[in-house]
């Protein structure tokens, strides 16, 4: 109990300026959070201004849509491979 009183307590907080340090730490964290929220809020406006300076994004190539006959063929090939692997596994056991 004496050991705990040596390091903890109101007397040590006031003696070593614990309240001032706590208020300073809280102020620093609050200021950082305010700056982060201001940055996030202003980001769309900044990006809109930079849009005229930055080059335009290249158009992405349209993905080719496979025809149904190719899709049916692929499914048949996958089914055949699966059956062959299943048959091979059954022979091993």
PESUL-V165425 format. One record per pair of residues at least 24 apart in sequence whose C-alpha atoms are under 8 Angstrom apart, sorted by sequence separation. I is the first residue (numbers start at 1). J is the second residue. If there is no record, write none. Layout:
i:I j:J
i:I j:J
//
This chain:
none
//
